[in-house]
């Protein structure tokens, strides 16, 4: 391509961008609410949500009490949602519901407000206050509109959030084993399983409890060792009852070989002791 022609094309593009920005700035500074409303929808439909947001924000007071107000406030909330400003979006959706409780878009606004809380839920390793808020908001929506088109998605989001809470508690229980506080690990995993009986982390939690019991039993003083080895054997049998093809089977069986040897030694020692007692 001719360099001169390329120069003119690039220059033209920059000129159009500059003029576009200049026109937008003039519109922001103008008092023409009607033109701002018209252009806000143009920007919104074109996916330029930040520009639309600023224009909607400016004209909301101008249209308060007028028929267009309902549409403007809803789209104002939408622009925040589309730009991932979820806290502001939730506030505006809630404002919309309060202002127009009979609107045909109330259902959508309540759902999207709840979804904003879901989208603000942090990683499981952080404080989960937002996660609890999201579950509460989504559950309120489901209770109000159990048969809505958004309900399956709301249920799915609740499941994801609950799993996040489970993972947080599981990682805390798991951490006790990591730092070798085995008694605390046993208790924490027992509490975790009791609190979340249907959790996807149940199998691993039971395994970690077994590992903790194993460390306690193997390293016990002689007077407590046999009882603890038998408790460990019960945990092993419990795991296999629920998960006969558990992912941890190889390690479980390997450790149980040592446990069974230890128990056999106890039985042999007891038998010899009894025989010696009879001879006396």
Secondary structure as the mmCIF struct_conf table of DSSP 4:
data_model
#
loop_
_struct_conf.conf_type_id
_struct_conf.id
_struct_conf.beg_label_comp_id
_struct_conf.beg_label_asym_id
_struct_conf.beg_label_seq_id
_struct_conf.end_label_comp_id
_struct_conf.end_label_asym_id
_struct_conf.end_label_seq_id
HELX_RH_AL_P HELX_RH_AL_P1 UNK A 3 UNK A 29
BEND BEND1 UNK A 30 UNK A 30
HELX_RH_AL_P HELX_RH_AL_P2 UNK A 33 UNK A 45
TURN_TY1_P TURN_TY1_P1 UNK A 46 UNK A 47
HELX_RH_AL_P HELX_RH_AL_P3 UNK A 49 UNK A 63
TURN_TY1_P TURN_TY1_P2 UNK A 64 UNK A 65
BEND BEND2 UNK A 66 UNK A 66
TURN_TY1_P TURN_TY1_P3 UNK A 67 UNK A 68
HELX_RH_AL_P HELX_RH_AL_P4 UNK A 69 UNK A 82
TURN_TY1_P TURN_TY1_P4 UNK A 83 UNK A 84
HELX_RH_AL_P HELX_RH_AL_P5 UNK A 86 UNK A 99
TURN_TY1_P TURN_TY1_P5 UNK A 101 UNK A 102
TURN_TY1_P TURN_TY1_P6 UNK A 104 UNK A 105
HELX_RH_AL_P HELX_RH_AL_P6 UNK A 106 UNK A 119
TURN_TY1_P TURN_TY1_P7 UNK A 120 UNK A 120
TURN_TY1_P TURN_TY1_P8 UNK A 124 UNK A 125
BEND BEND3 UNK A 126 UNK A 126
HELX_RH_AL_P HELX_RH_AL_P7 UNK A 129 UNK A 144
TURN_TY1_P TURN_TY1_P9 UNK A 146 UNK A 147
BEND BEND4 UNK A 148 UNK A 148
TURN_TY1_P TURN_TY1_P10 UNK A 149 UNK A 150
HELX_RH_AL_P HELX_RH_AL_P8 UNK A 151 UNK A 178
TURN_TY1_P TURN_TY1_P11 UNK A 179 UNK A 180
HELX_RH_AL_P HELX_RH_AL_P9 UNK A 182 UNK A 195
TURN_TY1_P TURN_TY1_P12 UNK A 197 UNK A 198
TURN_TY1_P TURN_TY1_P13 UNK A 200 UNK A 201
HELX_RH_AL_P HELX_RH_AL_P10 UNK A 202 UNK A 218
TURN_TY1_P TURN_TY1_P14 UNK A 219 UNK A 219
BEND BEND5 UNK A 220 UNK A 220
HELX_RH_AL_P HELX_RH_AL_P11 UNK A 222 UNK A 242
TURN_TY1_P TURN_TY1_P15 UNK A 244 UNK A 245
TURN_TY1_P TURN_TY1_P16 UNK A 247 UNK A 248
HELX_RH_AL_P HELX_RH_AL_P12 UNK A 249 UNK A 279
#
